[in-house]
């Protein structure tokens, strides 16, 4: 009976060590990959509206352009 309890305790300790090792190693491999790259922007770098040339400022849900003020 005592031998079974010792064996069960040893197996539980090994299980805890394996789970702890997995927890320690998993974030390291996830962080090593870095942040995922965003998908390429389908917006053109510049657009022309009349005589103005507008430059791409942000690309997300839609394209955001910055245009110079006409003088």
Secondary structure, DSSP 8 states (H G I E B T S, - for coil): -HHHHHHHHHHHHHHHHHHHHHHHHHHHHHHHH-S-------S-SEEEETTEEEEEEEESSSEEEE-----
